[in-house]
Amino acid sequence: MDDLNNKLKEIQIENYIWIIYIGIIILSWYANFLEKKYFLFKDLISKKKYREVMITIFLILTIIYFYFLKSSYDDLKNLNTDDSKKKELVILSFIGSLFVFFSGLIFLYILYKDENLDVEIAFN
């Protein structure tokens, strides 16, 4: 029963994350508007706002990615089974979550350093 309650709690948290993703999509659309305005009109205020919005987006994403990494790590730590297929899948889930978290950190670094908007970064 405790396992079921944990699963239901995880699903509820994931539902909140989906709402956050909707907000991120709207922010991404706004960021594209600012980026276009900067490139068309060399509007430095739009450039500054674009960078701020993109850093905010990827900061939020990195926090979400960390949540999933921690969840995968907890699953790995609490793995008590002889089922080799389940072990393999839990390990792969952890590795995937680790890579996604690192990608968020890398994108944040790029956004912070790329003051001239030389690199196109998109929320995927």
TIMI-2910 file (N, C-alpha, C, CB; in pm, 1 decimal, decimal comma, always signed):
<rs>
+----------+----------+----------+----------+----------+----------+----------+----------+----------+----------+----------+----------+------+
!      n_x !      n_y !      n_z !     ca_x !     ca_y !     ca_z !      c_x !      c_y !      c_z !     cb_x !     cb_y !     cb_z ! resn !
+----------+----------+----------+----------+----------+----------+----------+----------+----------+----------+----------+----------+------+
!    +82,1 !   -119,9 !     +0,0 !     +0,0 !     +0,0 !     +0,0 !    +86,5 !   +126,4 !     +0,0 !    -93,4 !     -0,2 !   +120,9 !  Met !
!   +199,3 !   +120,7 !    +71,7 !   +289,8 !   +235,3 !    +76,6 !   +346,6 !   +265,7 !    -61,8 !   +403,8 !   +209,2 !   +176,2 !  Asp !
!   +375,4 !   +159,6 !   -137,6 !   +424,9 !   +175,5 !   -274,9 !   +323,3 !   +248,2 !   -362,1 !   +457,8 !    +38,7 !   -336,0 !  Asp !
!   +197,5 !   +210,9 !   -347,1 !    +89,9 !   +273,4 !   -423,9 !    +77,5 !   +421,2 !   -388,7 !    -43,5 !   +201,3 !   -398,5 !  Leu !
!    +82,1 !   +453,0 !   -260,7 !    +73,4 !   +593,1 !   -217,8 !   +189,6 !   +675,2 !   -272,1 !    +70,6 !   +601,9 !    -65,0 !  Asn !
!   +309,0 !   +617,1 !   -273,5 !   +426,1 !   +686,8 !   -329,4 !   +408,3 !   +713,0 !   -478,8 !   +554,5 !   +604,4 !   -305,6 !  Asn !
!   +358,1 !   +612,5 !   -550,4 !   +335,1 !   +629,1 !   -694,8 !   +233,1 !   +739,1 !   -720,9 !   +287,1 !   +496,7 !   -758,0 !  Lys !
!   +124,1 !   +738,7 !   -644,5 !    +20,7 !   +841,0 !   -662,0 !    +73,8 !   +980,1 !   -629,9 !   -100,0 !   +809,9 !   -573,8 !  Leu !
!   +159,5 !   +990,8 !   -528,8 !   +221,2 !  +1119,3 !   -493,8 !   +312,4 !  +1167,1 !   -607,3 !   +301,6 !  +1107,1 !   -361,3 !  Lys !
!   +390,3 !  +1075,1 !   -664,3 !   +477,4 !  +1109,7 !   -777,4 !   +396,2 !  +1158,6 !   -896,6 !   +562,6 !   +988,9 !   -818,3 !  Glu !
!   +285,4 !  +1092,0 !   -924,1 !   +200,2 !  +1132,5 !  -1036,4 !   +143,5 !  +1272,2 !  -1012,6 !    +85,4 !  +1031,0 !  -1057,0 !  Ile !
!   +103,8 !  +1301,3 !   -889,7 !    +51,9 !  +1434,2 !   -857,0 !   +159,4 !  +1541,2 !   -878,5 !     +1,3 !  +1437,9 !   -711,2 !  Gln !
!   +279,8 !  +1513,7 !   -836,4 !   +390,0 !  +1608,4 !   -857,9 !   +415,1 !  +1626,6 !  -1007,1 !   +518,9 !  +1559,7 !   -787,4 !  Ile !
!   +413,2 !  +1518,3 !  -1083,5 !   +432,2 !  +1527,3 !  -1228,5 !   +322,3 !  +1610,1 !  -1294,0 !   +435,9 !  +1387,5 !  -1290,4 !  Glu !
!   +200,0 !  +1602,8 !  -1241,6 !    +91,5 !  +1686,6 !  -1294,9 !   +123,0 !  +1834,5 !  -1275,7 !    -42,6 !  +1651,8 !  -1226,6 !  Asn !
!   +179,9 !  +1870,5 !  -1160,1 !   +220,8 !  +2009,3 !  -1137,9 !   +333,4 !  +2048,6 !  -1233,8 !   +265,8 !  +2029,4 !   -991,7 !  Tyr !
!   +423,7 !  +1956,2 !  -1258,6 !   +534,2 !  +1984,2 !  -1351,2 !   +481,2 !  +2009,6 !  -1491,5 !   +634,8 !  +1867,5 !  -1353,0 !  Ile !
!   +376,7 !  +1936,6 !  -1533,9 !   +316,4 !  +1961,8 !  -1665,0 !   +260,6 !  +2103,4 !  -1673,1 !   +205,3 !  +1859,7 !  -1693,6 !  Trp !
!   +203,2 !  +2152,4 !  -1565,3 !   +152,9 !  +2290,5 !  -1563,1 !   +269,9 !  +2388,2 !  -1577,8 !    +74,2 !  +2318,8 !  -1431,3 !  Ile !
!   +378,9 !  +2359,6 !  -1509,2 !   +498,4 !  +2443,8 !  -1521,2 !   +549,5 !  +2441,1 !  -1664,9 !   +609,5 !  +2396,6 !  -1423,4 !  Ile !
!   +548,2 !  +2324,1 !  -1729,1 !   +591,4 !  +2314,2 !  -1868,9 !   +505,8 !  +2401,9 !  -1960,5 !   +585,6 !  +2168,4 !  -1916,0 !  Tyr !
!   +376,9 !  +2409,0 !  -1933,6 !   +290,3 !  +2496,5 !  -2013,9 !   +336,4 !  +2641,1 !  -1999,3 !   +141,0 !  +2482,2 !  -1970,8 !  Ile !
!   +368,3 !  +2681,8 !  -1876,8 !   +422,2 !  +2816,3 !  -1854,5 !   +554,2 !  +2837,5 !  -1927,1 !   +441,0 !  +2841,2 !  -1705,8 !  Gly !
!   +637,9 !  +2735,6 !  -1928,2 !   +767,0 !  +2745,3 !  -1997,3 !   +746,5 !  +2759,7 !  -2147,4 !   +854,0 !  +2621,8 !  -1967,4 !  Ile !
!   +649,1 !  +2689,8 !  -2201,1 !   +619,5 !  +2702,5 !  -2345,0 !   +576,7 !  +2845,0 !  -2377,5 !   +508,8 !  +2602,4 !  -2387,7 !  Ile !
!   +492,8 !  +2903,5 !  -2293,2 !   +450,1 !  +3042,3 !  -2314,7 !   +569,0 !  +3137,0 !  -2302,5 !   +339,8 !  +3081,8 !  -2213,7 !  Ile !
!   +653,9 !  +3115,0 !  -2202,1 !   +774,9 !  +3198,2 !  -2188,5 !   +867,8 !  +3182,0 !  -2308,5 !   +850,4 !  +3162,0 !  -2059,4 !  Leu !
!   +877,0 !  +3061,8 !  -2362,6 !   +961,1 !  +3036,8 !  -2479,7 !   +908,0 !  +3112,8 !  -2601,3 !   +968,0 !  +2885,8 !  -2509,9 !  Ser !
!   +777,2 !  +3115,0 !  -2615,4 !   +716,4 !  +3190,2 !  -2724,9 !   +749,9 !  +3338,6 !  -2710,7 !   +562,8 !  +3169,1 !  -2727,5 !  Trp !
!   +738,7 !  +3390,3 !  -2588,4 !   +773,2 !  +3530,5 !  -2561,5 !   +921,4 !  +3556,4 !  -2588,7 !   +738,9 !  +3567,4 !  -2415,6 !  Tyr !
!  +1006,6 !  +3462,6 !  -2548,8 !  +1151,1 !  +3477,6 !  -2572,9 !  +1179,5 !  +3484,7 !  -2722,5 !  +1229,9 !  +3360,3 !  -2509,2 !  Ala !
!  +1111,0 !  +3402,6 !  -2801,9 !  +1129,1 !  +3407,6 !  -2947,9 !  +1088,3 !  +3543,9 !  -3003,6 !  +1047,0 !  +3296,1 !  -3016,4 !  Asn !
!   +980,7 !  +3600,3 !  -2950,5 !   +937,4 !  +3734,1 !  -2991,0 !  +1047,4 !  +3836,0 !  -2962,0 !   +806,7 !  +3773,6 !  -2918,1 !  Phe !
!  +1104,8 !  +3828,9 !  -2841,2 !  +1212,0 !  +3922,3 !  -2804,3 !  +1336,0 !  +3903,2 !  -2890,2 !  +1248,4 !  +3905,4 !  -2657,6 !  Leu !
!  +1370,6 !  +3778,4 !  -2916,3 !  +1488,8 !  +3748,8 !  -2998,5 !  +1470,4 !  +3804,3 !  -3139,5 !  +1515,0 !  +3596,1 !  -3004,1 !  Glu !
!  +1353,7 !  +3784,2 !  -3196,5 !  +1324,7 !  +3834,7 !  -3330,9 !  +1333,0 !  +3987,2 !  -3332,8 !  +1184,7 !  +3787,7 !  -3378,0 !  Lys !
!  +1276,1 !  +4050,2 !  -3230,9 !  +1279,3 !  +4197,0 !  -3220,4 !  +1423,1 !  +4247,2 !  -3212,7 !  +1199,8 !  +4244,6 !  -3096,5 !  Lys !
!  +1506,8 !  +4176,9 !  -3138,2 !  +1647,0 !  +4216,5 !  -3128,2 !  +1716,1 !  +4205,5 !  -3264,2 !  +1719,9 !  +4129,8 !  -3024,2 !  Tyr !
!  +1699,0 !  +4093,0 !  -3333,0 !  +1768,3 !  +4073,5 !  -3460,2 !  +1716,5 !  +4166,8 !  -3569,7 !  +1754,0 !  +3929,5 !  -3505,1 !  Phe !
!  +1588,5 !  +4196,5 !  -3568,4 !  +1534,3 !  +4285,2 !  -3671,3 !  +1567,8 !  +4432,5 !  -3648,0 !  +1385,0 !  +4268,6 !  -3678,5 !  Leu !
!  +1562,6 !  +4474,6 !  -3522,4 !  +1574,8 !  +4617,1 !  -3491,9 !  +1696,4 !  +4652,3 !  -3406,8 !  +1451,6 !  +4663,5 !  -3422,1 !  Phe !
!  +1778,7 !  +4552,4 !  -3375,6 !  +1895,3 !  +4573,3 !  -3288,3 !  +1854,7 !  +4639,2 !  -3156,3 !  +2000,8 !  +4659,9 !  -3359,8 !  Lys !
!  +1738,7 !  +4598,0 !  -3104,9 !  +1683,9 !  +4650,5 !  -2980,2 !  +1755,1 !  +4584,0 !  -2862,1 !  +1529,9 !  +4626,8 !  -2972,7 !  Asp !
!  +1844,6 !  +4657,9 !  -2798,2 !  +1925,4 !  +4602,7 !  -2689,8 !  +1843,1 !  +4567,6 !  -2565,8 !  +2033,5 !  +4700,7 !  -2652,3 !  Leu !
!  +1732,5 !  +4636,7 !  -2545,3 !  +1644,5 !  +4602,8 !  -2432,5 !  +1581,2 !  +4465,7 !  -2456,2 !  +1533,8 !  +4711,5 !  -2413,4 !  Ile !
!  +1540,0 !  +4437,8 !  -2578,7 !  +1483,7 !  +4307,0 !  -2612,6 !  +1588,1 !  +4197,4 !  -2595,7 !  +1429,6 !  +4307,1 !  -2756,5 !  Ser !
!  +1711,1 !  +4228,4 !  -2633,2 !  +1819,3 !  +4131,3 !  -2617,0 !  +1838,7 !  +4097,1 !  -2469,2 !  +1950,6 !  +4186,0 !  -2677,0 !  Lys !
!  +1840,7 !  +4200,8 !  -2385,2 !  +1859,0 !  +4180,0 !  -2241,6 !  +1742,7 !  +4100,5 !  -2182,6 !  +1873,0 !  +4314,8 !  -2169,3 !  Lys !
!  +1621,4 !  +4135,8 !  -2219,3 !  +1503,8 !  +4063,7 !  -2169,8 !  +1503,7 !  +3920,0 !  -2219,3 !  +1374,8 !  +4134,3 !  -2213,3 !  Lys !
!  +1542,5 !  +3900,4 !  -2345,6 !  +1549,4 !  +3765,1 !  -2401,7 !  +1642,7 !  +3678,0 !  -2318,6 !  +1596,9 !  +3769,2 !  -2548,8 !  Tyr !
!  +1761,4 !  +3728,3 !  -2290,5 !  +1858,0 !  +3651,7 !  -2210,8 !  +1803,5 !  +3621,3 !  -2072,0 !  +1990,2 !  +3728,1 !  -2199,1 !  Arg !
!  +1739,1 !  +3719,6 !  -2009,8 !  +1681,5 !  +3698,8 !  -1876,8 !  +1572,0 !  +3592,1 !  -1879,1 !  +1625,1 !  +3830,3 !  -1822,6 !  Glu !
!  +1485,8 !  +3598,7 !  -1979,1 !  +1377,3 !  +3500,8 !  -1990,7 !  +1434,6 !  +3360,9 !  -2015,5 !  +1280,1 !  +3540,4 !  -2105,1 !  Val !
!  +1531,4 !  +3350,7 !  -2104,3 !  +1589,5 !  +3219,6 !  -2135,6 !  +1662,9 !  +3160,9 !  -2015,2 !  +1685,6 !  +3231,1 !  -2254,7 !  Met !
!  +1735,5 !  +3243,4 !  -1942,9 !  +1803,7 !  +3194,3 !  -1822,0 !  +1700,3 !  +3148,4 !  -1719,3 !  +1895,3 !  +3304,9 !  -1761,0 !  Ile !
!  +1592,3 !  +3222,9 !  -1705,0 !  +1484,6 !  +3182,4 !  -1613,3 !  +1425,0 !  +3048,8 !  -1655,9 !  +1374,2 !  +3290,2 !  -1607,9 !  Thr !
!  +1397,8 !  +3033,6 !  -1784,7 !  +1340,7 !  +2908,6 !  -1836,7 !  +1431,7 !  +2791,3 !  -1803,0 !  +1319,1 !  +2917,2 !  -1989,7 !  Ile !
!  +1559,1 !  +2804,6 !  -1833,5 !  +1649,4 !  +2691,5 !  -1813,4 !  +1686,3 !  +2671,0 !  -1666,9 !  +1775,0 !  +2711,1 !  -1894,9 !  Phe !
!  +1675,1 !  +2773,3 !  -1586,9 !  +1692,7 !  +2755,5 !  -1442,5 !  +1576,1 !  +2671,0 !  -1388,1 !  +1700,2 !  +2894,8 !  -1369,2 !  Leu !
!  +1455,3 !  +2704,4 !  -1428,7 !  +1337,9 !  +2626,0 !  -1387,0 !  +1350,3 !  +2482,4 !  -1438,0 !  +1206,4 !  +2690,9 !  -1439,7 !  Ile !
!  +1388,9 !  +2466,0 !  -1564,0 !  +1404,0 !  +2331,7 !  -1620,6 !  +1509,8 !  +2251,5 !  -1545,4 !  +1440,7 !  +2340,3 !  -1769,1 !  Leu !
!  +1618,9 !  +2314,4 !  -1511,3 !  +1725,6 !  +2244,0 !  -1439,9 !  +1678,3 !  +2199,0 !  -1301,5 !  +1849,9 !  +2334,1 !  -1426,7 !  Thr !
!  +1597,8 !  +2280,6 !  -1237,5 !  +1540,5 !  +2240,9 !  -1108,7 !  +1448,6 !  +2119,4 !  -1127,6 !  +1462,1 !  +2359,3 !  -1044,6 !  Ile !
!  +1367,0 !  +2122,2 !  -1231,0 !  +1280,0 !  +2007,9 !  -1261,2 !  +1364,3 !  +1884,6 !  -1293,5 !  +1185,3 !  +2040,8 !  -1379,6 !  Ile !
!  +1468,8 !  +1903,0 !  -1374,2 !  +1556,5 !  +1790,3 !  -1408,1 !  +1622,4 !  +1733,4 !  -1282,4 !  +1664,5 !  +1834,2 !  -1509,5 !  Tyr !
!  +1657,1 !  +1821,7 !  -1187,7 !  +1716,1 !  +1774,4 !  -1062,7 !  +1614,5 !  +1691,6 !   -983,9 !  +1765,9 !  +1893,2 !   -977,8 !  Phe !
!  +1489,5 !  +1733,4 !   -983,6 !  +1384,8 !  +1655,5 !   -915,6 !  +1379,0 !  +1514,0 !   -973,8 !  +1245,9 !  +1725,5 !   -929,1 !  Tyr !
!  +1378,5 !  +1504,5 !  -1106,8 !  +1372,4 !  +1372,1 !  -1170,1 !  +1500,5 !  +1291,8 !  -1144,9 !  +1348,7 !  +1386,5 !  -1321,4 !  Phe !
!  +1614,8 !  +1359,3 !  -1140,6 !  +1740,1 !  +1291,0 !  -1109,0 !  +1734,9 !  +1235,0 !   -967,1 !  +1860,4 !  +1387,0 !  -1124,9 !  Leu !
!  +1689,0 !  +1314,7 !   -873,5 !  +1678,1 !  +1268,6 !   -734,8 !  +1580,3 !  +1152,4 !   -723,7 !  +1633,9 !  +1383,5 !   -643,2 !  Lys !
!  +1470,1 !  +1162,1 !   -794,0 !  +1371,2 !  +1053,6 !   -792,0 !  +1431,2 !   +925,0 !   -848,4 !  +1245,4 !  +1093,4 !   -872,3 !  Ser !
!  +1505,1 !   +936,8 !   -958,1 !  +1570,3 !   +818,9 !  -1017,5 !  +1676,0 !   +761,8 !   -924,0 !  +1634,2 !   +854,9 !  -1152,8 !  Ser !
!  +1749,9 !   +850,5 !   -857,8 !  +1851,5 !   +804,7 !   -762,9 !  +1785,8 !   +731,5 !   -645,5 !  +1935,6 !   +924,1 !   -711,5 !  Tyr !
!  +1675,7 !   +786,5 !   -596,3 !  +1603,9 !   +719,9 !   -486,5 !  +1554,0 !   +582,1 !   -529,3 !  +1485,3 !   +806,5 !   -439,3 !  Asp !
!  +1502,8 !   +572,8 !   -652,4 !  +1458,9 !   +442,4 !   -704,8 !  +1576,0 !   +344,9 !   -710,6 !  +1396,1 !   +458,3 !   -845,3 !  Asp !
!  +1690,7 !   +394,4 !   -754,3 !  +1810,2 !   +310,6 !   -763,4 !  +1855,3 !   +265,6 !   -624,8 !  +1923,8 !   +386,3 !   -834,3 !  Leu !
!  +1854,4 !   +358,2 !   -530,4 !  +1897,9 !   +330,0 !   -394,3 !  +1804,5 !   +229,7 !   -324,6 !  +1905,1 !   +459,9 !   -313,9 !  Lys !
!  +1676,6 !   +238,3 !   -353,7 !  +1577,6 !   +152,9 !   -287,8 !  +1547,4 !    +24,7 !   -365,3 !  +1449,8 !   +229,9 !   -267,3 !  Asn !
!  +1626,3 !     -2,6 !   -467,1 !  +1602,7 !   -120,0 !   -550,7 !  +1637,3 !   -247,5 !   -473,4 !  +1685,7 !   -111,5 !   -681,2 !  Leu !
!  +1536,0 !   -327,2 !   -446,8 !  +1553,7 !   -454,5 !   -376,8 !  +1483,2 !   -563,3 !   -456,4 !  +1498,5 !   -447,5 !   -230,5 !  Asn !
!  +1544,4 !   -605,6 !   -561,7 !  +1481,4 !   -707,0 !   -645,3 !  +1587,2 !   -792,7 !   -712,5 !  +1390,6 !   -642,0 !   -750,5 !  Thr !
!  +1547,2 !   -912,3 !   -745,2 !  +1634,5 !  -1000,2 !   -823,0 !  +1599,4 !   -994,5 !   -970,7 !  +1624,8 !  -1144,3 !   -772,2 !  Asp !
!  +1500,5 !   -913,3 !  -1005,1 !  +1455,9 !   -899,9 !  -1143,1 !  +1559,1 !   -818,8 !  -1221,4 !  +1315,7 !   -832,9 !  -1150,1 !  Asp !
!  +1637,3 !   -887,7 !  -1305,8 !  +1747,4 !   -821,3 !  -1377,3 !  +1695,3 !   -717,2 !  -1476,2 !  +1833,1 !   -925,0 !  -1451,3 !  Ser !
!  +1578,3 !   -742,1 !  -1535,6 !  +1522,7 !   -645,1 !  -1630,2 !  +1485,1 !   -515,5 !  -1558,6 !  +1399,6 !   -704,1 !  -1701,8 !  Lys !
!  +1423,3 !   -527,3 !  -1441,2 !  +1386,1 !   -408,1 !  -1364,4 !  +1511,3 !   -332,4 !  -1320,0 !  +1300,3 !   -447,0 !  -1241,4 !  Lys !
!  +1613,9 !   -404,6 !  -1275,1 !  +1740,0 !   -339,8 !  -1235,4 !  +1797,8 !   -260,8 !  -1351,9 !  +1842,7 !   -444,8 !  -1186,1 !  Lys !
!  +1801,7 !   -325,5 !  -1468,6 !  +1856,0 !   -259,7 !  -1588,0 !  +1779,0 !   -132,2 !  -1619,6 !  +1851,9 !   -354,7 !  -1708,4 !  Glu !
!  +1646,7 !   -137,9 !  -1613,9 !  +1564,9 !    -22,2 !  -1648,3 !  +1579,7 !    +90,3 !  -1546,0 !  +1418,8 !    -63,1 !  -1659,5 !  Leu !
!  +1589,5 !    +56,3 !  -1419,0 !  +1608,5 !   +158,6 !  -1315,6 !  +1745,0 !   +226,0 !  -1332,3 !  +1596,1 !    +96,2 !  -1173,8 !  Val !
!  +1846,6 !   +147,1 !  -1361,5 !  +1981,0 !   +203,0 !  -1383,9 !  +1981,3 !   +293,8 !  -1506,9 !  +2085,5 !    +89,3 !  -1401,2 !  Ile !
!  +1919,1 !   +248,7 !  -1615,1 !  +1912,7 !   +330,6 !  -1736,3 !  +1832,9 !   +458,9 !  -1713,1 !  +1850,6 !   +250,5 !  -1851,1 !  Leu !
!  +1726,3 !   +450,1 !  -1634,5 !  +1647,5 !   +569,2 !  -1601,2 !  +1733,7 !   +670,0 !  -1525,3 !  +1523,1 !   +530,7 !  -1517,4 !  Ser !
!  +1813,9 !   +620,9 !  -1431,6 !  +1902,9 !   +709,5 !  -1356,3 !  +2005,2 !   +774,7 !  -1449,1 !  +1974,6 !   +631,5 !  -1244,3 !  Phe !
!  +2066,1 !   +695,8 !  -1536,4 !  +2166,3 !   +750,4 !  -1629,6 !  +2103,1 !   +855,7 !  -1720,7 !  +2229,1 !   +637,0 !  -1714,9 !  Ile !
!  +1984,1 !   +825,8 !  -1772,9 !  +1914,9 !   +922,6 !  -1857,6 !  +1883,9 !  +1050,7 !  -1782,8 !  +1786,8 !   +862,9 !  -1912,0 !  Gly !
!  +1836,1 !  +1038,6 !  -1659,1 !  +1806,2 !  +1156,9 !  -1578,5 !  +1932,4 !  +1237,4 !  -1549,9 !  +1739,0 !  +1116,4 !  -1447,1 !  Ser !
!  +2042,8 !  +1167,6 !  -1527,4 !  +2170,8 !  +1234,7 !  -1503,8 !  +2213,1 !  +1315,3 !  -1626,3 !  +2279,6 !  +1132,0 !  -1467,7 !  Leu !
!  +2202,0 !  +1255,3 !  -1744,0 !  +2238,4 !  +1325,2 !  -1868,0 !  +2148,3 !  +1446,7 !  -1892,5 !  +2230,0 !  +1229,0 !  -1987,7 !  Phe !
!  +2018,2 !  +1431,5 !  -1869,5 !  +1925,4 !  +1543,6 !  -1889,2 !  +1958,2 !  +1656,8 !  -1792,2 !  +1778,5 !  +1497,4 !  -1870,2 !  Val !
!  +1987,9 !  +1623,6 !  -1667,1 !  +2025,9 !  +1725,6 !  -1569,4 !  +2152,4 !  +1799,1 !  -1614,3 !  +2047,5 !  +1661,8 !  -1430,6 !  Phe !
!  +2252,6 !  +1724,0 !  -1657,4 !  +2376,1 !  +1787,4 !  -1705,1 !  +2349,9 !  +1874,0 !  -1828,0 !  +2481,7 !  +1680,7 !  -1737,8 !  Phe !
!  +2259,4 !  +1830,6 !  -1916,5 !  +2227,7 !  +1912,4 !  -2033,6 !  +2167,3 !  +2045,4 !  -1989,6 !  +2130,8 !  +1837,7 !  -2128,2 !  Ser !
!  +2082,2 !  +2043,3 !  -1886,4 !  +2026,4 !  +2167,8 !  -1834,5 !  +2134,8 !  +2261,1 !  -1782,7 !  +1926,6 !  +2138,5 !  -1724,0 !  Gly !
!  +2231,2 !  +2204,6 !  -1710,2 !  +2343,0 !  +2285,7 !  -1660,7 !  +2426,1 !  +2343,0 !  -1774,8 !  +2432,0 !  +2202,4 !  -1568,8 !  Leu !
!  +2448,8 !  +2262,3 !  -1877,6 !  +2527,0 !  +2308,4 !  -1993,1 !  +2454,7 !  +2421,8 !  -2064,6 !  +2553,4 !  +2192,0 !  -2091,0 !  Ile !
!  +2322,7 !  +2406,2 !  -2086,3 !  +2246,4 !  +2512,4 !  -2152,3 !  +2245,5 !  +2639,8 !  -2068,6 !  +2102,8 !  +2466,4 !  -2179,1 !  Phe !
!  +2234,3 !  +2626,8 !  -1938,2 !  +2241,2 !  +2744,7 !  -1851,6 !  +2375,5 !  +2815,9 !  -1866,9 !  +2218,8 !  +2704,8 !  -1704,7 !  Leu !
!  +2481,9 !  +2739,4 !  -1869,3 !  +2615,5 !  +2797,3 !  -1885,9 !  +2625,5 !  +2870,4 !  -2020,4 !  +2724,3 !  +2686,9 !  -1876,1 !  Tyr !
!  +2577,2 !  +2806,7 !  -2126,6 !  +2581,3 !  +2869,5 !  -2259,4 !  +2503,3 !  +3000,7 !  -2257,9 !  +2523,8 !  +2773,9 !  -2367,4 !  Ile !
!  +2383,3 !  +2999,3 !  -2200,6 !  +2301,2 !  +3120,4 !  -2196,9 !  +2368,3 !  +3231,3 !  -2117,4 !  +2164,7 !  +3089,7 !  -2137,3 !  Leu !
!  +2433,0 !  +3194,4 !  -2009,9 !  +2500,7 !  +3294,1 !  -1927,7 !  +2620,1 !  +3356,1 !  -2001,8 !  +2547,3 !  +3230,8 !  -1795,8 !  Tyr !
!  +2695,8 !  +3274,8 !  -2073,3 !  +2817,4 !  +3321,8 !  -2140,3 !  +2791,8 !  +3386,5 !  -2276,8 !  +2912,4 !  +3206,8 !  -2157,4 !  Lys !
!  +2682,6 !  +3348,4 !  -2344,6 !  +2656,5 !  +3392,8 !  -2481,5 !  +2587,9 !  +3529,9 !  -2481,9 !  +2569,4 !  +3289,1 !  -2555,9 !  Asp !
!  +2665,6 !  +3633,6 !  -2461,4 !  +2610,6 !  +3768,9 !  -2454,1 !  +2570,5 !  +3823,2 !  -2591,1 !  +2711,2 !  +3862,0 !  -2390,1 !  Glu !
!  +2622,0 !  +3765,7 !  -2699,3 !  +2592,5 !  +3813,8 !  -2833,8 !  +2486,1 !  +3733,3 !  -2906,5 !  +2716,8 !  +3813,9 !  -2914,5 !  Asn !
!  +2426,6 !  +3637,2 !  -2838,4 !  +2324,5 !  +3548,7 !  -2896,0 !  +2377,3 !  +3476,5 !  -3019,6 !  +2198,6 !  +3628,7 !  -2932,0 !  Leu !
!  +2497,0 !  +3421,2 !  -3006,1 !  +2559,7 !  +3346,9 !  -3115,3 !  +2505,8 !  +3204,9 !  -3127,7 !  +2709,5 !  +3342,8 !  -3095,5 !  Asp !
!  +2451,9 !  +3150,9 !  -3019,3 !  +2407,9 !  +3011,1 !  -3017,1 !  +2257,4 !  +3005,3 !  -2996,5 !  +2480,9 !  +2931,5 !  -2905,8 !  Val !
!  +2190,3 !  +2927,2 !  -3078,3 !  +2045,7 !  +2909,8 !  -3063,5 !  +2019,7 !  +2799,5 !  -2960,1 !  +1978,7 !  +2874,7 !  -3201,4 !  Glu !
!  +1950,2 !  +2837,3 !  -2854,9 !  +1914,5 !  +2743,1 !  -2748,9 !  +1762,6 !  +2734,6 !  -2747,2 !  +1972,2 !  +2787,6 !  -2607,9 !  Ile !
!  +1711,0 !  +2611,5 !  -2745,0 !  +1565,3 !  +2595,4 !  -2745,0 !  +1525,6 !  +2492,4 !  -2639,9 !  +1513,9 !  +2552,8 !  -2885,6 !  Ala !
!  +1408,5 !  +2513,5 !  -2582,6 !  +1348,9 !  +2418,1 !  -2489,5 !  +1291,7 !  +2304,8 !  -2571,4 !  +1239,0 !  +2484,5 !  -2400,0 !  Phe !
!  +1341,7 !  +2184,9 !  -2548,3 !  +1293,4 !  +2067,3 !  -2623,5 !  +1219,3 !  +1974,4 !  -2533,5 !  +1408,5 !  +1993,0 !  -2690,1 !  Asn !
+----------+----------+----------+----------+----------+----------+----------+----------+----------+----------+----------+----------+------+
</rs>
